[in-house]
Amino acid sequence: MGRFIYGEGVRVELDDRILAHIQVVTGTKLRRNEPFFFTWRDDLSTGGGRTTVWIHANATLIFKFHGGRTPKLNRAWLDDLMFAANSPTGLQIVPEPPDISASGEE
């Protein structure tokens, strides 16, 4: 499990695979100077509920991965996450769809 750290006190544990996809979407949005909301469900061990942060160019963001290897990215999932990030409610973690770009490559 990796960690997404926002500012001074917001930390959430996320699977490295999810975190890698969130990093790409976040980097893309910020390179375009497009701030957005990022919302996730909090673990029941921390009280449950959900947390939303406003991601912008001046925010301190840290993506801390547990593993040493970069997970293979799923283009279809990146598209779904980017679609969510561009919506009025902002980025939310959506289920990973099958990776259609990988079919026929093996």
N, C-alpha and C positions, 0 to 999 in steps of 0.2 A: 504494500500500500504506500503510495506516495502522498505528498501533502501539497495543497494549494494554500498559500499564505498571502493574505491581503492586508496591507498596512501593518499596524502594530499588534493587533490582537485577534484577527480572524484567521482561523486555521481549520481546514477540513481535510480529512483523509479520503483519498480517492484511489481507485485502482490505477496503476501506472498506465494502463492502456487508455482509460478514460482521460487521465491527466494529459497524456500526449496529444490527444485530439483537442482537448480544451485549450492547450497551449497554442496549437496551430490556429484555431479559430480566433483566440484572443489576439495573437500577434497580427493576424490579417486585419482584424477590425481596427486595431490601434495604428497600424501602418497607414490605414486609410483615414485616420483621424476621426473615427466613428465610435464615440463612447456608447456603452450599452449596460443594461442590467444583467447580472449573472445570479441565478437562483438555484439552490440545491436543497434537498431534504436533509435535515440533520438526523444523525443517528439517535436511536432511542436512548442509548447510554448517556447522551448529553442533553436529554430532555425532549428530543423529538422536535417537531415543527419544521420550519424552513428558514433559510437565511438568504437575503438578497443583498448584493453589493453593487455599487455603481462603478463600473470599470472605465477608466479614463487615462489619458496619456501621462498624467502626473501621479498616478497611483503606484504604490510600491507593490509589485507582484513577484512572488517567488513560486516556482514550480519545482518541488523537491521530489525526485524520483527515488524509489527504493532500489530498483534494479539498475544495472549498468548499461543494458542494451535499450536502444530506442525501439518501441513496439512498431510493427508494421502498421501503417496507416490505412484505414478503410475510406476510400474516396466518397462512397455513398454516405457514410456516417458523417464525414466532414461537411458534405452538402446539407444534410439534415440539421446538423448543429448550427451551421452558418444561417440556414433559413430561420431557425429559432432565434438566433442572435439578432437577426434583422427585423424581428417582429416587435410590436409594441411592448410585449411582456419580457422580451430579452432572452438570453441564452438560458436554456434549461437542459439538463442531461436527458436525452431521449434514447430509447433502446437502439442497440446497434443492428442495422439491417445487414443482410448478406452483402459481401463485397463483390459486386458485379464486375469490377475491373479485374479481379483475380481469375475469373472464369476463362478458361482457354489458355492461360499462361503456362500451365504446368505440363 
